[in-house]
Amino acid sequence: MMGRPATFGIFLLATLSCALNAKESITEISIGAIRTELEREAVGYAIKHRPTNDIYLASSSGFTDATPIIEILTGGEDSFDGLIAKLQGHRSFLPQNFYANEGNVGSCSECAFHVVPFAIGIETDRNLENVALLGEVGYFPVGKARNGKPRYGLSGPRLGLFLQAGYKFESDDGTESTGGALDESDEKPNSELLRIKADFRGSFGEPGDTLTFIPAARFWYDAANSETYYSVEAAIRLHWLEDKPFEFKYQKGSGAPNFNEGEQFSAGIVMSF
């Protein structure tokens, strides 16, 4: 019988094939050398894929968008890993001066408004164990655009609060994970999941700049088990090659689904398609 690592490999190749052949999509692939929690060296891969032709509905009170998203993090046996596949969207509530004409967003480039993000999907590790079905709803504000700068929220730095609920299914005894790949959460198989998540992310740098700074921090409160988890990232991208920046990244805590507390350093190339 085919093992779980082999199954994950086939899934990864299929995902890449679909991503690279999609006519309207954005696929970001990061490949680099990493230094793992157990002081081992390995090659790490991070893949993010989303179509650009979102499901979109507009009205006089705002708009709703939704799109499928796949995020894969994997590498050596000790590296952070995870697979997240979900349908993610936003319901944006705009002021009365917003208007929609035949499904197009109206003139609200300078106004502040409120956004309720939502998602439903799965979280699992690279061995396809500890599969969690999860729903999410949250809130974050979007501020006024200033002097052409990215606004706070949808296209700029964002701070949001989320409620997550779901179920974690029983895992099989598969390949034993080590170091940064260990599942260190208190969430047990065959149990309900209930989390509160705070999520900050940003990207600081102008188009044409040589350097971009990308920080992110996420904190979870596991209400079902009275436990807390975190993930902190800091990345610097050097734009020496067009559409292929060189990235240095530091990660402390893997985040969902393993909530591993280790740390990882990486350096490599980022490609977008």
For each residue, the residues with C-beta under 8 A, 3 or more apart:
1:
2: 6 7
3: 6 7 174 175
4: 7 8 127 128 129 172 174 175
5: 8 9 126 127 175
6: 2 3 9 10
7: 2 3 4 10 11 128
8: 4 5 11 12 74 83 126 127 128
9: 5 6 12 13
10: 6 7 13 14
11: 7 8 14 15 83 128
12: 8 9 15 16 47 72 74
13: 9 10 16 17
14: 10 11 17 18
15: 11 12 18 19 47 49 70 72
16: 12 13 19 20 29 47
17: 13 14 20 21
18: 14 15 21 22 49
19: 15 16 22 25 27 47 49 70 273
20: 16 17 27 273
21: 17 18
22: 18 19 25 27 49 51
23:
24: 51 52 53
25: 19 22 49 50 51 52 273
26: 48 49 50 51 52 272 273
27: 19 20 22 47 48 49 272 273
28: 46 47 48 49 270 271 272
29: 16 45 46 47 270 271 272 273
30: 44 45 46 47 247 266 268 269 270 271
31: 43 44 45 268 269 271
32: 43 44 247 249 266 267 268 269
33: 41 42 43 44 266 267 268
34: 41 42 43 44 75 76 79 264 265 266
35: 39 40 41 264 265 266
36: 39 40 41 42 76 78 79 179 180 262 264
37: 78 179 180 260 262 263 264
38: 78 178 179 180
39: 35 36
40: 35 36 76 78 179
41: 33 34 35 36 76
42: 33 34 36 75 76 77 78 79
43: 31 32 33 34 75 76
44: 30 31 32 33 34 73 74 75 76 79 80 264 266 268
45: 29 30 31 72 73 74 75
46: 28 29 30 71 72 73
47: 12 15 16 19 27 28 29 30 70 71 72 73
48: 26 27 28 69 70 71 72
49: 15 18 19 22 25 26 27 28 69 70 71
50: 25 26 67 68 69 70
51: 22 24 25 26 54 67 68
52: 24 25 26
53: 24
54: 51 65 66 67 89
55: 64 65 66 67 89
56: 63 64 65 103
57: 63 64 65 103
58: 62 63 64 100 103 104 105 106
59: 62 63 100
60: 98 99 100
61: 93 94 98
62: 58 59 91 92 93 94 98 113
63: 56 57 58 59 91 92 94 100 105
64: 55 56 57 58 89 90 91 92
65: 54 55 56 57 89 90
66: 54 55 87 88 89 90
67: 50 51 54 55 87 88 89
68: 50 51 85 86 87 88
69: 48 49 50 84 85 86 87 88 121
70: 15 19 47 48 49 50 83 84 85
71: 46 47 48 49 82 83 84 85
72: 12 15 45 46 47 48 82 83
73: 44 45 46 47 80 81 82 83 254
74: 8 12 44 45 79 81 82 126
75: 34 42 43 44 45 79 80 81
76: 34 36 40 41 42 43 44 79
77: 42 177 178 181
78: 36 37 38 40 42 178 179 180 181
79: 34 36 42 44 74 75 76 180 181 264
80: 44 73 75 180 181 251 254 258 260 262 264
81: 73 74 75 125 126 177 181 254 258
82: 71 72 73 74 123 124 125 126 254 255 256 257 258
83: 8 11 70 71 72 73 122 123 124 125 126 128 257
84: 69 70 71 121 122 123 256 257
85: 68 69 70 71 121 122
86: 68 69 119 120 121 122 134
87: 66 67 68 69 119 120 121
88: 66 67 68 69 117 118 119 121
89: 54 55 64 65 66 67 117 118 119
90: 64 65 66 115 116 117 118 154
91: 62 63 64 115 116 117 118
92: 62 63 64 113 114 115 116 142 154
93: 61 62 113 114 115 116
94: 61 62 63 98 106 108 111 113
95: 98 108 111 112 113
96:
97: 107 108 111
98: 60 61 62 94 95 106 107 108 111 113
99: 60 106 107
100: 58 59 60 63 103 104 105 106
101: 104 106
102:
103: 56 57 58 100
104: 58 100 101
105: 58 63 100 108
106: 58 94 98 99 100 101
107: 97 98 99
108: 94 95 97 98 105 111 113
109: 145
110: 144 145
111: 94 95 97 98 108 144
112: 95 141 142 143 144
113: 62 92 93 94 95 98 108 141 142
114: 92 93 139 141 142
115: 90 91 92 93 139 140 141 142 153 154
116: 90 91 92 93 137 138 139
117: 88 89 90 91 136 137 138 139 140 160 162
118: 88 89 90 91 135 136 137 138
119: 86 87 88 89 134 135 136
120: 86 87 134 135 136
121: 69 84 85 86 87 88 133 134
122: 83 84 85 86 131 132 133 134
123: 82 83 84 131 132 134 256 257
124: 82 83 128 129 130 131 132 257
125: 81 82 83 128 129 130 177 181 183 257 258
126: 5 8 74 81 82 83 181
127: 4 5 8 174 175 177
128: 4 7 8 11 83 124 125 131 174
129: 4 124 125 171 172 174 183
130: 124 125 168 169 171 183 189 257 258
131: 122 123 124 128 168 169 171
132: 122 123 124 166 167 168 169 187 193 257
133: 121 122 166 167 169
134: 86 119 120 121 122 123 164 165 166 193
135: 118 119 120 164 165 166
136: 117 118 119 120 162 163 164 165 197
137: 116 117 118 162 163
138: 116 117 118 160 161 162 163 197 199
139: 114 115 116 117 160 161 162
140: 115 117 153 158 159 160 161
141: 112 113 114 115 152 153
142: 92 112 113 114 115 151 152 153 154
143: 112 151 152 153 156
144: 110 111 112 151
145: 109 110 148 149 150 151
146: 149 151
147:
148: 145
149: 145 146 156
150: 145 155 156 157 203
151: 142 143 144 145 146 154 155 156
152: 141 142 143 156 157 158
153: 115 140 141 142 143 156 158
154: 90 92 115 142 151 158
155: 150 151
156: 143 149 150 151 152 153 202 203
157: 150 152 200 201 202 203 204
158: 140 152 153 154 199 200 201 202
159: 140 198 199 200
160: 117 138 139 140 198 199 200
161: 138 139 140 196 197 198 199
162: 117 136 137 138 139 196 197 198 199
163: 136 137 138 195 196 197
164: 134 135 136 193 194 195 196 197 220
165: 134 135 136 192 193 194 195
166: 132 133 134 135 192 193
167: 132 133 191 192 193
168: 130 131 132 187 188 189 190 191 192 193
169: 130 131 132 133 189 190
170: 189 190
171: 129 130 131 174 189
172: 4 129
173:
174: 3 4 127 128 129 171
175: 3 4 5 127
176:
177: 77 81 125 127 181 182 183
178: 38 77 78 181 182
179: 36 37 38 40 78 182 262
180: 36 37 38 78 79 80 254 260 262 263 264
181: 77 78 79 80 81 125 126 177 178 258 260
182: 177 178 179 258 260
183: 125 129 130 177 257 258 259 260
184: 258 259 260 261
185: 222 227 229 257 258 259
186: 222 225 227
187: 132 168 191 193 222 224 225 259
188: 168 191
189: 130 168 169 170 171
190: 168 169 170
191: 167 168 187 188 224
192: 165 166 167 168 224
193: 132 134 164 165 166 167 168 187 224
194: 164 165 222 223 224
195: 163 164 165 220 221 222 223 224
196: 161 162 163 164 220 221 223
197: 136 138 161 162 163 164 218 219 220 221
198: 159 160 161 162 218 219
199: 138 158 159 160 161 162 217 218
200: 157 158 159 160 215 216 217 218
201: 157 158 214 215 216 217
202: 156 157 158 214 215 216
203: 150 156 157 212 213 214
204: 157 212 213 214 215
205: 209 211 212 213 237
206: 209
207:
208:
209: 205 206 212 239
210: 238 239 240
211: 205 236 237 238 239
212: 203 204 205 209 236 237 239 245
213: 203 204 205 234 235 236
214: 201 202 203 204 233 234 235 236 237
215: 200 201 202 204 233 234 235
216: 200 201 202 231 232 233 234
217: 199 200 201 230 231 232 233
218: 197 198 199 200 230 231 232 255
219: 197 198 228 229 230
220: 164 195 196 197 228 229 230 256 259
221: 195 196 197 227 228
222: 185 186 187 194 195 225 226 227 228 229
223: 194 195 196 226
224: 187 191 192 193 194 195
225: 186 187 222
226: 222 223
227: 185 186 221 222
228: 219 220 221 222
229: 185 219 220 222 253 255 259
230: 217 218 219 220 252 253 255
231: 216 217 218 251 252 253 254 255
232: 216 217 218 251 252 253
233: 214 215 216 217 249 250 251 252
234: 213 214 215 216 249 250
235: 213 214 215 247 248 249 250
236: 211 212 213 214 247 248 249
237: 205 211 212 214 245 246 247 270
238: 210 211 245 246 247 248
239: 209 210 211 212 242 245
240: 210 245 246
241: 244 245 246
242: 239
243: 271 272
244: 241 269 270 271
245: 212 237 238 239 240 241 269 270
246: 237 238 240 241 267 268 269 270
247: 30 32 235 236 237 238 266 267 268 269 270
248: 235 236 238 266 267
249: 32 233 234 235 236 265 266 267
250: 233 234 235 263 264 265
251: 80 231 232 233 254 263 264 265 266
252: 230 231 232 233 262 263
253: 229 230 231 232 259 260 261 262 263
254: 73 80 81 82 180 231 251 258 259 260 262 264
255: 82 218 229 230 231 259
256: 82 84 123 220 259
257: 82 83 84 123 124 125 130 132 183 185
258: 80 81 82 125 130 181 182 183 184 185 254
259: 183 184 185 187 220 229 253 254 255 256
260: 37 80 180 181 182 183 184 253 254
261: 184 253
262: 36 37 80 179 180 252 253 254
263: 37 180 250 251 252 253
264: 34 35 36 37 44 79 80 180 250 251 254
265: 34 35 249 250 251
266: 30 32 33 34 35 44 247 248 249 251
267: 32 33 246 247 248 249
268: 30 31 32 33 44 246 247
269: 30 31 32 244 245 246 247
270: 28 29 30 237 244 245 246 247
271: 28 29 30 31 243 244
272: 26 27 28 29 243
273: 19 20 25 26 27 29
